[in-house]
Amino acid sequence: MQKIAKLVPFALVSIVLGAGCSSTPSSNTPDGSSTGTADTSSPASSSSPSSGSSGSSDSGSSDDGTTEGKHAVEVTAAYVTGAGPRSIGDAKGKVVILDFWGTYCGPCKASFPKYQALLDQYGKDLAIIAVSEDETDSAKEDDLKKFAKDRGAKFVILWDKNKAAAKKYNPGTMPTSFVIDKDGKIVHIHTGFKDDEEKKISAEIKDLLK
């Protein structure tokens, strides 16, 4: 029984590490693997609404926020590279994947090619806005560009240098993505990037485009 008790925490840590990284690079190694248990205090999973700040005080409307069922609060961050709408407002009429990520995040290396494949599949009906949460003292703009280029990602990359977007959306785990419908409403939230995650997101996009 003692041996089993020792194995259970190790198994749980292994599962978490495969799903996502901490929201800051300090707890992750340069290759994207975590040095400890990933922070799972993100606002929500894809199956439940976020418990984070609604962001309504920033947006000025009680119908705006960062939870499922609310109209997505706008994101303002520095443009780095990529083609397509650079804000949620500019992407109105399209389904949007608003993705929070970091160059230090292992699962983000897997998610970027999958997101590009979705963009190739759905074309003009889909917009992807990827918001980097890299610290300015540990990454440069060229690092973000290289990360995207190495993974064939051509969608828009923004850099949340002052953490204004993170304060609104509170993405505790990297990556965390928000699927937003054509009217700007958050309909799904995905915490981490697990096996076959893109299939779930693809089904959601297809349903929103009906």
C-alpha positions in Angstrom: 0.0 0.0 0.0 2.9 2.4 0.8 4.3 1.9 -2.7 0.9 2.7 -4.3 0.6 5.8 -2.2 3.9 7.0 -3.4 3.1 6.3 -7.1 -0.3 8.2 -7.1 1.1 11.8 -6.8 3.8 11.0 -9.4 1.1 9.9 -11.9 -1.0 13.0 -11.2 2.0 15.2 -11.8 2.7 13.4 -15.1 -0.9 13.9 -16.3 -0.8 17.7 -15.5 2.5 18.2 -17.2 1.2 16.8 -20.5 -1.7 19.1 -20.5 -0.3 22.6 -19.9 2.4 24.8 -18.4 2.5 27.3 -15.6 1.4 30.8 -16.6 4.9 32.2 -16.1 8.2 31.0 -17.5 9.9 31.1 -14.0 8.6 27.6 -13.2 9.4 26.1 -16.5 12.7 25.0 -18.1 13.9 26.5 -21.5 12.6 23.5 -23.4 9.1 24.0 -22.1 9.0 21.2 -19.6 7.8 22.2 -16.1 10.1 21.9 -13.1 7.1 21.2 -10.9 3.4 20.8 -11.0 1.7 23.0 -13.5 -0.5 25.8 -12.3 -4.1 24.6 -12.8 -5.8 27.7 -11.4 -6.9 28.9 -14.8 -10.4 30.4 -15.1 -12.1 27.3 -16.5 -11.9 24.2 -18.5 -13.7 23.6 -21.8 -16.6 22.0 -19.9 -17.3 24.6 -17.3 -17.6 28.5 -17.1 -14.7 30.5 -15.8 -14.5 31.5 -12.2 -12.0 34.3 -12.9 -12.7 38.0 -13.1 -15.5 38.9 -15.4 -13.7 42.0 -16.7 -17.0 43.9 -16.7 -15.4 46.8 -14.9 -12.9 47.2 -17.7 -15.5 46.9 -20.5 -18.2 49.1 -19.0 -20.9 46.6 -19.8 -22.4 43.9 -17.6 -22.8 41.7 -20.6 -19.0 41.7 -21.3 -16.5 39.5 -19.6 -14.2 36.5 -19.8 -16.5 33.7 -19.0 -18.7 31.4 -21.2 -21.8 33.1 -22.3 -20.4 36.6 -22.1 -19.2 38.9 -24.9 -15.4 38.7 -24.9 -13.6 41.7 -23.4 -11.3 43.3 -26.0 -7.6 42.5 -25.9 -5.0 45.2 -26.4 -1.4 44.0 -26.9 1.6 44.7 -29.0 1.4 43.3 -32.5 4.4 41.0 -33.4 3.7 39.1 -36.6 1.1 37.2 -38.6 -1.9 37.8 -40.9 -5.5 38.4 -39.9 -7.6 40.4 -37.5 -5.6 41.8 -34.6 -8.5 42.3 -32.2 -11.7 40.7 -31.3 -13.6 43.6 -32.7 -11.8 43.4 -36.1 -12.7 39.7 -36.3 -16.5 40.2 -35.9 -18.3 37.9 -38.2 -15.7 35.2 -37.8 -15.2 32.5 -35.2 -12.2 33.5 -33.1 -9.7 31.4 -31.2 -8.1 33.7 -28.6 -5.1 31.7 -27.4 -2.8 32.6 -24.5 0.6 31.0 -24.8 4.4 31.3 -24.1 7.6 30.3 -25.8 8.6 28.4 -22.7 5.5 26.2 -22.9 5.9 22.7 -24.2 2.2 22.1 -25.1 2.2 25.3 -27.0 4.7 23.7 -29.4 2.1 21.1 -30.2 -0.8 23.5 -30.3 0.5 26.0 -32.9 0.7 23.6 -35.8 -2.8 22.3 -35.0 -4.2 25.8 -34.8 -2.6 26.6 -38.2 -4.2 23.5 -39.6 -7.6 24.6 -38.4 -7.0 28.0 -40.0 -6.1 26.4 -43.3 -9.3 24.3 -43.0 -11.8 27.0 -42.2 -10.1 29.9 -44.0 -11.8 33.3 -43.9 -14.4 32.0 -41.4 -11.9 31.6 -38.7 -9.4 34.0 -37.0 -6.7 33.1 -34.5 -5.2 35.6 -32.2 -2.3 34.2 -30.1 -1.4 36.4 -27.1 2.1 35.7 -25.7 2.6 35.9 -21.9 6.4 35.8 -22.1 8.2 38.1 -19.7 10.0 41.0 -21.4 13.2 40.2 -19.5 13.3 36.6 -20.7 12.2 36.9 -24.3 12.6 39.2 -27.3 10.3 39.9 -30.2 12.5 37.7 -32.4 12.0 34.8 -30.1 8.2 35.0 -30.6 8.6 35.3 -34.3 11.0 32.3 -34.5 8.6 30.2 -32.3 5.8 30.9 -34.7 7.9 30.4 -37.9 9.4 27.1 -36.7 5.9 25.7 -36.2 4.5 27.0 -39.4 2.1 29.4 -37.7 1.0 32.3 -39.9 -1.8 33.7 -37.6 -1.6 36.9 -35.6 0.8 36.9 -32.7 0.5 39.6 -30.0 2.6 40.3 -27.0 1.0 41.1 -23.7 4.0 42.9 -22.3 2.2 44.8 -19.5 -0.1 41.8 -18.7 -3.2 43.8 -19.3 -4.9 41.0 -21.2 -3.8 38.4 -18.6 -5.3 40.5 -15.8 -8.6 40.4 -17.6 -8.6 36.7 -18.7 -6.5 35.2 -15.9 -5.1 32.2 -17.9 -3.5 30.2 -15.2 -2.2 27.5 -17.6 -0.4 27.8 -20.9 -2.0 27.4 -23.3 -5.5 28.6 -22.5 -7.8 29.3 -25.4 -11.2 31.0 -25.7 -13.5 30.0 -28.6 -15.5 33.1 -29.5 -18.5 33.0 -31.8 -19.2 35.4 -34.8 -21.0 37.8 -32.5 -18.1 38.1 -30.1 -19.5 35.8 -27.4 -17.3 33.3 -25.5 -18.7 29.8 -26.0 -15.9 27.5 -25.0 -12.8 27.6 -22.9 -9.9 25.1 -23.3 -7.3 24.8 -20.5 -4.1 23.2 -21.7 -3.7 21.3 -24.9 -4.3 17.6 -24.6 -4.3 14.8 -27.2 -6.9 15.4 -29.9 -7.8 18.8 -28.5 -7.9 20.2 -32.0 -10.7 17.7 -32.9 -12.8 19.1 -30.1 -12.1 22.7 -31.2 -12.8 21.8 -34.8 -16.2 20.4 -33.9 -17.0 23.5 -32.0 -16.0 25.8 -34.9 -18.1 23.7 -37.3 -21.1 24.0 -35.0 -20.7 27.8 -34.7 -20.5 28.1 -38.5 -23.8 26.4 -39.2 
